Amino acid sequence: MRNSRPIRTFLCRVWFLSPMLASAVLLGFALTGTRALAADVDAAVEKANAYTELAESTERAVESWERYQSWVNMKTGPTGKERYIDYGLYELSDTASLVKEAREMVGKAPNAAKLDALIVRYLTAYEALAPVMNEAAAYYEQKGYVADKLAKGKALHTKIVAARHHLSGRARGNDAGAAHVRA
């Protein structure tokens, strides 16, 4: 559970902010009652749904990270002496269509430049992390560490930690940006 707070905070903000963005547009539509806002409402709901689905679908990366750090020493990496090495990591779902959809929503109406920028940075970091986590999940699932005496496991550890820090650094750096989106 160490070091997952920045990512969880980011995901929660995206998850909560997207519906709020749609709600604000819906409220504006209800108050004005004009047909011109109907397209804005549809666009806001579409954008909110894309960002919400993205947040929900990428939450598994946090769970996988927590599982991994529950059995491995994050400073030294795997040694082969771990009691629960067969825990490995969770495989991440294919999110390509959701990532594509979220990328398509960036810059579209309604204007949410700071939220859009936050999503782009998150997507970039997530796309670097997911393949490495899936490679490691398969490696531990197939017990590859037995045959190669953890040679690949040690190399993957370095990649996982680097990609994870990239993701958390992006999320941590976006806390202020998410606060501005709320304002």
Backbone bond lengths (Angstrom), bond angles and torsions (degrees), N, CA, C in turn:
res aa  C-N    CA-C-N  psi(-1)  N-CA   C-N-CA  omega(-1)  CA-C   N-CA-C  phi
1 M - - - 1.435 - - 1.530 111.55 -
2 R 1.306 116.93 -2.46 1.455 120.16 -179.74 1.525 110.07 -69.90
3 N 1.332 114.89 142.85 1.457 122.81 170.99 1.526 114.86 63.05
4 S 1.326 119.23 15.01 1.455 119.08 178.67 1.524 111.42 -96.23
5 R 1.322 117.72 -8.64 1.457 120.95 -177.19 1.527 113.57 -58.97
6 P 1.342 120.82 -45.15 1.468 118.77 -179.82 1.526 113.12 -59.85
7 I 1.317 117.36 -40.01 1.456 119.76 -179.48 1.519 109.81 -69.94
8 R 1.326 116.93 -44.93 1.467 119.86 178.40 1.529 110.44 -60.48
9 T 1.337 117.04 -42.15 1.459 120.85 178.55 1.514 110.03 -59.85
10 F 1.324 116.41 -46.25 1.460 120.38 179.09 1.522 110.57 -60.81
11 L 1.334 117.23 -49.31 1.458 120.20 -177.82 1.519 111.22 -61.74
12 C 1.325 116.53 -40.15 1.466 119.83 177.80 1.520 111.09 -63.14
13 R 1.304 116.83 -41.54 1.465 119.86 179.82 1.518 110.70 -64.42
14 V 1.317 117.17 -44.35 1.464 119.47 178.40 1.521 109.37 -62.85
15 W 1.325 115.64 -43.96 1.455 120.63 -177.82 1.524 111.00 -62.84
16 F 1.331 117.62 -40.76 1.458 120.80 179.96 1.528 112.21 -81.34
17 L 1.316 118.26 -36.03 1.460 120.49 -176.25 1.520 112.26 -70.23
18 S 1.311 117.86 -37.67 1.455 119.65 -177.37 1.525 111.74 -61.39
19 P 1.344 119.54 -49.65 1.465 118.67 177.27 1.533 111.93 -64.18
20 M 1.338 116.72 -32.86 1.461 118.58 179.03 1.518 110.47 -66.65
21 L 1.320 117.05 -36.86 1.452 121.06 177.24 1.529 109.37 -60.77
22 A 1.313 116.40 -46.13 1.464 120.48 178.61 1.521 111.04 -64.90
23 S 1.321 116.94 -41.02 1.467 120.85 -179.99 1.520 111.63 -62.72
24 A 1.316 116.56 -39.76 1.466 119.82 179.65 1.522 110.34 -63.56
25 V 1.310 117.23 -41.45 1.462 120.15 178.35 1.522 110.06 -68.01
26 L 1.334 116.58 -41.27 1.466 119.84 178.15 1.523 111.26 -61.15
27 L 1.328 116.75 -40.95 1.456 120.85 178.28 1.522 110.17 -62.94
28 G 1.317 116.52 -43.73 1.461 120.05 177.10 1.513 111.48 -59.98
29 F 1.320 116.67 -38.76 1.458 121.09 178.43 1.522 110.64 -65.77
30 A 1.316 116.47 -44.50 1.461 120.51 -179.23 1.522 111.31 -63.44
31 L 1.325 117.50 -37.64 1.455 121.19 -177.77 1.526 112.06 -73.06
32 T 1.321 117.13 -36.50 1.462 118.62 -176.60 1.516 111.76 -93.16
33 G 1.308 117.62 -31.12 1.445 121.45 177.19 1.515 114.29 65.23
34 T 1.294 119.30 21.25 1.459 121.06 -179.05 1.511 110.56 -92.96
35 R 1.311 114.66 150.24 1.458 119.99 177.98 1.518 111.88 -70.33
36 A 1.299 116.94 -25.34 1.465 120.71 -178.14 1.520 111.31 -61.07
37 L 1.312 116.90 -29.25 1.462 119.61 -178.67 1.524 113.13 -81.48
38 A 1.304 118.28 -11.96 1.463 120.56 -178.59 1.524 111.57 -57.08
39 A 1.324 116.78 -42.67 1.470 120.27 178.48 1.522 110.27 -65.91
40 D 1.338 116.91 -37.93 1.465 120.60 177.85 1.523 111.16 -63.65
41 V 1.316 116.17 -39.76 1.464 120.54 179.04 1.521 109.65 -63.98
42 D 1.311 116.20 -47.73 1.463 119.88 179.31 1.532 111.19 -59.57
43 A 1.314 116.36 -42.80 1.472 120.89 179.78 1.521 110.66 -64.54
44 A 1.326 117.35 -41.96 1.471 120.79 -179.91 1.516 111.20 -65.49
45 V 1.317 116.74 -41.83 1.464 120.70 179.33 1.529 109.96 -65.40
46 E 1.323 116.42 -42.23 1.463 120.63 179.03 1.532 111.26 -61.82
47 K 1.330 116.53 -44.53 1.464 121.38 179.91 1.526 110.38 -66.58
48 A 1.325 116.11 -45.21 1.467 120.44 179.35 1.521 110.89 -60.72
49 N 1.322 117.17 -43.35 1.466 120.72 179.40 1.526 111.22 -63.35
50 A 1.321 117.31 -42.21 1.472 120.65 -179.89 1.525 110.82 -62.26
51 Y 1.321 117.30 -46.15 1.457 121.12 -178.33 1.532 111.10 -69.52
52 T 1.324 117.03 -37.60 1.467 120.71 179.02 1.522 110.74 -66.50
53 E 1.315 117.14 -45.82 1.464 120.69 178.31 1.520 111.12 -61.95
54 L 1.320 116.81 -38.03 1.462 120.67 177.45 1.531 110.08 -61.89
55 A 1.327 116.56 -48.16 1.472 120.46 -179.50 1.524 111.00 -59.89
56 E 1.311 116.39 -44.24 1.463 120.05 -179.52 1.528 111.58 -65.94
57 S 1.318 117.04 -41.25 1.465 120.12 -175.38 1.523 113.11 -73.75
58 T 1.318 117.89 -24.85 1.466 119.94 -179.18 1.527 112.78 -94.73
59 E 1.309 117.81 -2.01 1.462 121.81 177.95 1.535 111.31 -60.61
60 R 1.316 116.81 -27.83 1.473 121.48 -179.32 1.538 111.51 -60.28
61 A 1.326 117.51 -28.05 1.465 120.54 177.50 1.520 110.80 -63.84
62 V 1.313 117.04 -37.40 1.470 121.11 177.35 1.528 109.46 -65.73
63 E 1.316 116.22 -45.10 1.467 120.55 179.32 1.529 111.19 -62.79
64 S 1.317 117.02 -39.38 1.456 121.45 178.96 1.527 110.52 -65.43
65 W 1.334 115.94 -43.47 1.470 121.04 177.87 1.531 109.99 -60.35
66 E 1.319 116.99 -45.51 1.475 120.55 -179.67 1.519 110.98 -62.84
67 R 1.308 117.03 -39.61 1.464 120.69 177.73 1.530 110.14 -63.03
68 Y 1.329 116.70 -45.19 1.458 121.34 -179.37 1.524 111.14 -61.65
69 Q 1.304 117.01 -48.06 1.461 118.80 -177.21 1.531 112.27 -73.98
70 S 1.323 117.88 -9.06 1.464 120.09 176.56 1.527 111.92 -73.16
71 W 1.333 116.80 -21.41 1.465 117.95 -177.35 1.527 114.37 -122.15
72 V 1.337 118.50 -14.22 1.457 119.91 -177.69 1.530 110.63 -111.12
73 N 1.307 116.49 146.24 1.463 121.20 173.14 1.519 106.49 -77.83
74 M 1.317 116.46 116.66 1.459 120.38 -172.86 1.529 112.86 -68.48
75 K 1.308 117.35 -23.54 1.473 119.93 179.55 1.523 111.90 -79.79
76 T 1.308 116.88 -40.28 1.467 120.27 -175.71 1.515 113.53 -97.08
77 G 1.316 116.84 -22.84 1.462 120.30 -174.55 1.518 110.36 82.16
78 P 1.313 117.35 -179.26 1.464 120.38 -178.08 1.528 111.83 -68.71
79 T 1.329 115.19 143.05 1.466 121.01 -179.11 1.528 112.50 -117.37
80 G 1.324 116.17 -16.25 1.460 120.29 -174.65 1.507 111.96 96.31
81 K 1.307 117.26 -9.11 1.464 121.54 179.81 1.528 111.54 -99.15
82 E 1.338 116.89 3.10 1.456 120.73 -178.22 1.532 110.18 -67.12
83 R 1.295 115.87 138.78 1.458 121.58 -178.04 1.533 111.75 -68.40
84 Y 1.324 116.01 -35.01 1.466 120.10 -174.40 1.528 112.55 -119.25
85 I 1.312 117.04 39.78 1.465 120.67 -177.20 1.527 111.51 -59.71
86 D 1.324 116.73 -29.37 1.464 119.20 -179.07 1.528 113.01 -72.04
87 Y 1.332 117.70 -4.52 1.473 120.43 172.69 1.525 109.65 -63.76
88 G 1.323 115.95 -38.93 1.459 120.16 179.57 1.515 112.90 56.11
89 L 1.325 116.10 -137.30 1.465 123.61 179.00 1.519 107.91 -132.63
90 Y 1.309 116.26 161.35 1.455 120.06 173.40 1.523 108.94 -80.98
91 E 1.306 115.92 143.84 1.455 120.09 173.67 1.527 107.84 -75.41
92 L 1.323 115.68 139.41 1.454 120.58 179.01 1.519 109.54 -92.19
93 S 1.307 115.73 142.06 1.463 121.36 179.46 1.521 110.72 -68.44
94 D 1.315 114.29 157.85 1.457 119.73 174.86 1.525 107.85 -73.40
95 T 1.308 116.37 114.39 1.463 121.44 -178.30 1.527 111.50 -110.96
96 A 1.313 117.42 15.96 1.466 121.24 -174.52 1.529 112.35 -55.20
97 S 1.323 117.30 -43.40 1.468 118.91 -178.07 1.528 111.09 -69.00
98 L 1.336 116.96 -36.56 1.474 119.63 178.38 1.523 111.24 -71.18
99 V 1.321 116.44 -37.35 1.458 120.46 177.22 1.526 109.32 -64.46
100 K 1.320 116.13 -44.37 1.466 120.29 178.52 1.528 110.58 -60.79
101 E 1.317 116.27 -45.07 1.461 120.57 -179.86 1.527 111.21 -62.65
102 A 1.329 117.07 -43.48 1.469 120.57 179.31 1.526 110.17 -63.90
103 R 1.328 116.93 -40.83 1.472 120.13 178.08 1.531 111.09 -63.00
104 E 1.311 116.91 -36.88 1.461 120.68 178.63 1.533 111.86 -67.80
105 M 1.318 117.07 -28.47 1.466 121.16 -179.61 1.530 112.44 -76.37
106 V 1.324 115.63 -23.41 1.468 119.91 -178.36 1.521 109.63 -60.42
107 G 1.310 115.43 127.98 1.460 121.15 178.00 1.514 114.52 86.01
108 K 1.334 116.79 -11.69 1.459 119.27 178.24 1.527 109.74 -80.23
109 A 1.328 115.13 161.90 1.462 121.11 176.67 1.528 108.54 -67.19
110 P 1.297 119.00 147.67 1.460 125.69 -2.36 1.527 110.96 -75.52
111 N 1.304 115.12 152.05 1.461 121.49 -177.02 1.528 110.21 -66.14
112 A 1.301 115.59 118.98 1.464 122.92 176.27 1.526 106.57 -141.97
113 A 1.314 116.46 62.80 1.463 122.30 -171.30 1.519 113.14 -55.24
114 K 1.318 117.51 -42.59 1.471 119.58 -177.87 1.520 111.39 -69.85
115 L 1.317 116.52 -40.98 1.457 119.76 177.01 1.533 109.81 -66.25
116 D 1.320 116.95 -41.95 1.463 120.74 178.48 1.530 111.18 -60.49
117 A 1.322 116.86 -43.59 1.465 121.04 178.85 1.525 110.77 -63.15
118 L 1.312 115.97 -39.59 1.456 121.72 178.55 1.527 109.97 -62.86
119 I 1.310 116.70 -42.33 1.462 121.32 179.42 1.530 110.79 -64.48
120 V 1.312 117.64 -42.95 1.467 121.24 179.71 1.522 110.40 -60.45
121 R 1.325 117.08 -46.22 1.475 119.85 179.79 1.529 110.71 -64.83
122 Y 1.312 117.26 -40.08 1.460 120.89 178.81 1.529 110.54 -64.43
123 L 1.324 117.20 -45.06 1.460 120.78 -179.84 1.522 112.00 -60.56
124 T 1.310 116.31 -42.76 1.460 120.96 179.37 1.527 110.70 -60.07
125 A 1.315 115.95 -45.58 1.464 120.44 179.89 1.531 110.98 -67.86
126 Y 1.322 117.03 -42.92 1.464 120.57 -179.36 1.524 111.38 -63.65
127 E 1.323 116.47 -40.63 1.462 120.12 -179.82 1.528 112.17 -65.32
128 A 1.316 117.52 -23.88 1.466 120.67 175.11 1.532 110.58 -79.84
129 L 1.318 117.29 -34.97 1.460 122.14 -175.90 1.534 112.94 -78.65
130 A 1.306 118.04 -44.79 1.470 121.63 -171.45 1.536 114.20 -55.75
131 P 1.328 120.21 -48.16 1.471 118.55 -178.88 1.531 113.02 -63.12
132 V 1.313 116.53 -35.87 1.466 120.07 179.68 1.529 109.81 -68.15
133 M 1.325 116.22 -42.50 1.467 119.43 179.07 1.527 110.74 -64.55
134 N 1.318 117.52 -39.63 1.459 120.03 178.98 1.523 112.15 -68.27
135 E 1.312 116.76 -36.54 1.468 120.20 176.21 1.532 109.72 -63.53
136 A 1.319 115.97 -42.91 1.464 120.16 178.98 1.530 111.17 -67.85
137 A 1.321 117.34 -39.59 1.467 120.73 178.74 1.530 110.01 -59.42
138 A 1.326 117.05 -45.09 1.464 121.00 179.31 1.533 110.84 -65.24
139 Y 1.318 116.35 -41.16 1.469 121.98 179.87 1.532 111.01 -58.75
140 Y 1.333 116.82 -47.64 1.460 119.93 -178.84 1.527 111.78 -75.11
141 E 1.309 117.63 -34.14 1.471 121.55 177.11 1.524 110.85 -62.29
142 Q 1.338 116.86 -40.19 1.464 122.13 -178.94 1.528 112.53 -87.16
143 K 1.328 115.53 2.84 1.466 122.33 179.84 1.535 111.80 56.83
144 G 1.297 116.46 39.62 1.459 122.34 177.72 1.516 112.68 -61.29
145 Y 1.317 116.40 -23.38 1.456 121.55 -179.89 1.522 112.47 -66.03
146 V 1.314 117.66 -21.70 1.462 120.77 178.92 1.534 109.60 -72.31
147 A 1.306 116.58 -45.64 1.465 121.44 -176.37 1.523 112.79 -71.48
148 D 1.335 117.10 -38.79 1.470 119.08 -175.11 1.522 113.82 -105.52
149 K 1.327 115.97 11.46 1.474 121.79 178.64 1.533 111.54 52.81
150 L 1.332 114.84 41.16 1.467 124.19 175.99 1.523 115.55 69.55
151 A 1.316 118.39 15.02 1.466 119.50 179.50 1.530 110.35 -58.90
152 K 1.317 116.84 -49.29 1.467 120.12 179.46 1.530 110.25 -69.93
153 G 1.311 117.58 -35.33 1.463 121.26 178.87 1.519 112.24 -60.23
154 K 1.325 116.07 -39.74 1.470 120.03 178.24 1.529 111.18 -68.59
155 A 1.315 116.26 -40.31 1.469 119.84 177.94 1.527 110.43 -66.43
156 L 1.323 116.12 -41.42 1.466 119.87 178.48 1.524 111.27 -65.33
157 H 1.319 116.84 -35.86 1.466 120.26 178.91 1.524 110.36 -57.59
158 T 1.305 116.53 -46.27 1.460 121.07 179.75 1.529 110.39 -59.59
159 K 1.333 116.07 -44.09 1.473 120.58 -179.91 1.536 111.46 -66.84
160 I 1.325 116.30 -42.18 1.473 120.37 -178.78 1.522 110.19 -62.89
161 V 1.316 116.23 -47.42 1.470 120.12 -178.38 1.527 110.37 -62.63
162 A 1.326 117.10 -42.95 1.466 120.11 -179.99 1.529 110.94 -63.92
163 A 1.320 116.89 -45.32 1.467 120.41 -179.84 1.521 111.17 -67.55
164 R 1.301 116.76 -38.15 1.474 121.09 179.11 1.525 110.38 -65.71
165 H 1.330 117.16 -41.54 1.459 119.94 178.30 1.530 110.88 -65.78
166 H 1.313 116.20 -35.06 1.460 120.41 175.99 1.534 109.42 -62.13
167 L 1.323 116.13 -44.29 1.463 120.69 179.43 1.520 111.17 -65.63
168 S 1.323 117.52 -47.56 1.466 119.27 -178.55 1.520 111.45 -70.26
169 G 1.329 117.18 -32.84 1.459 119.96 176.70 1.512 110.73 -64.84
170 R 1.321 115.88 -39.36 1.461 120.09 176.89 1.524 109.28 -64.47
171 A 1.320 115.78 -46.74 1.462 118.61 -177.83 1.524 110.72 -65.65
172 R 1.320 116.57 -43.79 1.462 120.13 -179.18 1.517 110.67 -63.36
173 G 1.309 116.65 -39.84 1.453 120.68 178.97 1.517 112.59 -68.86
174 N 1.327 116.94 -14.85 1.451 120.76 -177.42 1.519 113.13 -97.42
175 D 1.323 118.18 -1.56 1.468 119.37 -179.95 1.513 110.75 -56.73
176 A 1.319 117.78 -44.10 1.457 120.76 -179.79 1.516 110.26 -66.90
177 G 1.322 116.87 -38.95 1.459 120.66 178.19 1.514 111.94 -63.62
178 A 1.330 116.46 -39.35 1.457 119.67 178.52 1.526 110.42 -66.55
179 A 1.329 116.95 -35.22 1.457 119.85 177.63 1.529 110.86 -63.81
180 H 1.335 116.20 -38.79 1.476 119.56 178.45 1.514 111.31 -67.70
181 V 1.334 116.97 -31.24 1.470 119.80 179.61 1.516 109.07 -65.48
182 R 1.333 116.97 -37.79 1.468 120.70 179.23 1.505 111.98 -66.26
183 A 1.333 116.44 -34.06 1.458 119.31 -173.38 1.508 112.92 -68.57
